[in-house]
Amino acid sequence: MTRHRVIRGGVVLLVVGLFASGCAINRATATLDPGANLHAIKKLHVVKHDKDKHGVNELIVLKLQDMGLKATTEGSVPADADALVTYADRWQWDITMYMLELTVQLRDPKDDFPIASGNSFHTSLTRKSPEEMVDEVLTNIFKQGEK
């Protein structure tokens, strides 16, 4: 009977370990088009997507402004915008709603070509606030531009 308990305890630990490791995944990436010059970008327009119910566009604008850039989100795209900012946010329920993933792209306003992209993915155990996710993505994108 002791051997049976040890085996059962080992199986329980294995199953718990597998589930726990699946909940602790995080990722933060950024990539730039080889010809991208982020130093030339001073004025950006954040394009709010129709399904955004969390004001992520406003969080992006605030972070860009904190970085010393001019950023708008209301109205049409300004004629003198250096880049458009598009984003996709994914939310998950785990006791409370939290942002699971955020992808941000900087695009050339002339042809909508993506010149830079960043992604942040945090599951429940490593979750960050929406402000922290925006900060992580934009910081990583602009750090790539310094290289």
Buried (B, 14 or more C-beta within 10 A) or exposed (E): EEEEEEEEEEEEEEEEEEEEEEEEEEEBBBBBEEEBEBEEBEBBBBBBEEEEEEEBBBBBBBBBEEEEBBBBBEEEEEEEBBBBBBBBBEBBEEEEEBBBBBBBBBBBBEEEEBBBBBBBBBBBEEBBEBEBBBBBBBBBBBEBBEE
